[in-house]
Amino acid sequence: MLLEINDIDVRYRRNHAVKTISLDIEQGEIVTVLGANGAGKSSLLKAIQGTVHLSGGNVVFGGENISHWTAPKRVQNGLSLVPEGRQIFVSMSVEDNLLMGAYSRKYGDISAEIEAVFERFQNLKERRHMSAAVLSGGEQQMLAIGRAILARPKIMMLDEPSLGLSPLLVKQLFELIKELNDDGLSILLVEQNTHMALQYADRGYVLELGDVVASGTPENLLADEKLTEAYLGDG
């Protein structure tokens, strides 16, 4: 198993955001986490990335308990998060934003990898020396993903990547996620566009108020009428 989340618990003072959640990801899988706002999805990803403190449970990556690792060490070892809202450095150029993705890599020439990202994202290539502030929402999302690619992840976690994008760009985004997965990258996807997520995922988990209320293949989740009506009907 590439990633195992065992009974993790996250609290923000009186707010119990994640309540003993367990999930796992095998090498080469796309796993999606679904649920309404406030379900604990983003807190789950932050706990895996190490940017919030665990009140209980542990995170096992590649067979090793990494719960005590810092967030930078997790990035160095192959856990990369594309955060909600992209968090692009708009005062920096497109190319410099990409270079930030490789900040944790100590050695080696990454110029060929930068060019590979630009070949994948032609719109970014045309604007490589421009401020990231000139990019559209869709282009900023591509930049955020490109930045994560430069970290050489084993698992890429994406937090609401389709938020604010047009239907055409959402389709292109999910095709990109599938392409990255076909290249061997494991994906953990938090997404409110439930039907698109389930169309591309191998398995899914549904959260409600910090708890897993259902899990399984997309076919099994969509076959449950009560589950679909309660949690999956708005995608």
C-alpha positions in Angstrom: 0.0 0.0 0.0 1.4 3.4 -1.0 -0.5 5.5 1.5 -2.4 4.5 4.6 -4.4 6.9 6.8 -5.2 5.2 10.1 -7.9 6.7 12.4 -6.6 10.2 12.1 -8.2 12.9 14.2 -7.9 16.7 13.6 -9.2 19.4 16.0 -9.2 23.2 15.7 -9.9 24.1 19.3 -13.6 23.2 19.7 -14.1 22.3 16.1 -13.6 18.5 15.5 -12.8 18.7 11.8 -11.7 15.1 11.2 -13.0 12.2 13.3 -10.9 8.9 13.1 -10.8 8.8 9.3 -9.1 5.8 7.7 -8.4 5.4 4.0 -5.7 4.1 1.7 -4.3 4.5 -1.8 -2.5 1.8 -3.8 0.2 2.6 -6.4 -1.3 3.9 -9.6 -4.8 4.7 -8.2 -7.0 7.7 -8.5 -8.9 8.0 -5.2 -11.5 10.7 -4.7 -12.8 12.1 -1.4 -16.3 13.6 -1.7 -18.6 15.6 0.6 -20.3 18.9 1.2 -18.5 22.0 2.5 -17.5 21.5 6.1 -17.2 17.7 5.7 -13.5 17.7 6.6 -12.0 17.2 3.1 -9.4 20.0 3.1 -8.4 19.2 6.7 -7.8 15.6 5.7 -5.4 16.7 3.0 -3.6 19.2 5.3 -3.2 16.4 7.9 -1.7 14.1 5.2 0.6 17.0 4.0 1.6 17.8 7.6 0.4 21.4 7.8 -2.1 20.7 10.6 -1.4 18.7 13.8 -2.9 15.3 14.3 -4.8 14.8 17.6 -4.8 11.0 17.0 -4.0 8.3 14.5 -1.1 8.1 12.0 -0.1 8.5 8.4 1.9 5.7 6.8 3.6 6.4 3.4 5.6 3.7 1.6 5.4 1.5 4.7 6.8 4.1 7.1 5.0 6.1 9.7 5.5 9.7 8.7 3.2 11.3 11.3 6.2 13.1 12.9 7.7 14.4 9.6 7.5 18.0 8.7 5.6 19.2 5.7 8.8 19.9 3.7 10.2 16.5 4.4 6.9 14.9 3.1 7.2 17.0 -0.1 10.8 15.8 -0.5 9.8 12.2 -0.2 6.9 12.4 -2.7 3.8 13.9 -1.2 2.7 17.0 -3.1 -0.5 19.1 -2.5 -2.1 21.4 -5.1 -4.1 23.5 -2.6 -7.6 24.9 -3.0 -7.4 28.4 -4.5 -4.1 27.5 -6.3 -2.0 29.8 -4.1 0.0 31.1 -7.0 2.7 33.7 -6.3 1.2 36.4 -8.5 4.1 38.8 -8.0 6.5 36.3 -9.6 6.8 35.1 -13.2 5.2 31.9 -14.4 8.6 30.3 -14.7 9.7 31.3 -11.2 6.4 29.9 -9.9 7.4 26.6 -11.4 10.9 26.8 -10.0 9.3 27.0 -6.5 8.0 23.5 -7.0 11.5 22.2 -7.0 12.6 24.2 -3.9 13.0 21.0 -1.8 15.3 19.3 -4.4 18.9 19.9 -3.4 20.7 18.8 -6.5 20.4 18.5 -10.3 19.5 20.5 -13.3 15.7 20.9 -13.7 15.7 22.8 -16.9 14.6 19.8 -19.0 11.8 19.2 -16.5 10.7 22.9 -16.7 10.6 22.6 -20.5 8.6 19.4 -20.3 6.0 21.2 -18.2 5.9 24.0 -20.7 5.4 21.5 -23.5 2.5 20.0 -21.6 1.0 23.5 -21.0 1.5 25.6 -24.1 -0.4 28.6 -22.7 2.1 28.8 -19.8 5.0 28.5 -22.2 3.8 31.6 -24.1 3.7 33.5 -20.8 6.7 32.0 -19.1 8.4 35.4 -18.4 5.1 37.2 -17.5 3.7 37.8 -14.1 1.4 35.0 -13.0 -1.1 37.6 -12.3 -2.0 37.8 -16.0 -3.1 34.1 -16.1 -6.8 33.1 -16.2 -8.2 30.8 -13.5 -7.7 27.8 -15.6 -4.1 28.7 -16.5 -3.4 29.3 -12.8 -4.7 25.8 -12.0 -2.4 24.4 -14.7 0.5 26.4 -13.2 -0.3 25.0 -9.7 -0.3 21.5 -11.1 2.9 22.1 -13.0 4.6 23.4 -9.9 3.6 20.2 -8.1 5.0 18.1 -10.9 8.4 19.8 -10.4 8.5 18.3 -6.9 8.5 14.8 -8.4 5.6 13.5 -6.4 4.7 9.8 -5.9 1.2 11.0 -4.8 -0.3 14.3 -6.0 -3.2 15.6 -3.8 -5.6 18.0 -5.4 -8.0 20.1 -3.3 -11.0 21.3 -5.3 -9.1 21.7 -8.6 -12.2 22.4 -10.7 -13.5 25.2 -8.5 -14.4 28.3 -10.5 -13.6 26.7 -13.9 -15.8 26.6 -16.9 -17.3 23.2 -18.0 -14.8 23.0 -20.9 -11.9 23.7 -18.6 -13.2 21.2 -16.0 -13.2 18.5 -18.8 -9.7 19.4 -19.8 -8.5 19.3 -16.2 -9.8 15.8 -15.6 -8.3 14.6 -18.8 -5.0 16.0 -17.5 -5.5 14.2 -14.2 -6.0 11.0 -16.1 -3.0 11.6 -18.3 -0.8 12.1 -15.2 -2.2 9.0 -13.7 -1.5 7.0 -16.9 2.1 8.2 -16.6 2.2 6.4 -13.2 1.3 9.1 -10.7 -1.1 8.2 -7.9 -3.8 10.8 -7.3 -5.8 11.8 -4.2 -8.6 14.1 -5.3 -10.9 16.2 -3.2 -13.7 17.4 -5.4 -17.2 18.8 -5.2 -18.0 17.9 -8.8 -18.9 14.5 -7.7 -19.9 12.9 -11.0 -16.8 14.0 -12.8 -14.6 12.8 -9.9 -16.4 9.4 -9.9 -16.1 9.1 -13.7 -12.3 9.2 -13.4 -11.6 7.6 -10.0 -10.9 4.0 -9.2 -12.4 4.3 -5.7 -14.1 7.0 -3.6 -14.8 8.0 0.0 -17.7 10.1 1.1 -17.3 12.3 4.2 -19.9 14.0 6.4 -18.9 16.2 9.3 -15.4 14.6 9.6 -16.5 11.0 9.3 -16.4 8.5 6.4 -20.0 7.6 5.7 -19.4 5.4 2.6 -16.6 4.1 0.4 -16.2 1.9 -2.6 -16.0 1.9 -6.4 -17.7 4.6 -8.3 -20.2 2.1 -9.6 -21.1 0.9 -6.0 -21.4 4.5 -4.7 -23.6 5.7 -7.6 -25.8 2.5 -7.3 -26.8 3.5 -3.7 -29.9 5.7 -4.2 -30.0 7.0 -0.7 -26.3 7.9 -0.8 -26.7 9.5 -4.2 -29.6 11.6 -3.1 -27.9 12.7 0.2 -24.3 13.3 -0.9 -23.8 12.9 -4.7 -26.7 14.6 -6.3 -25.3 18.0 -6.9 -22.2 17.1 -8.9 
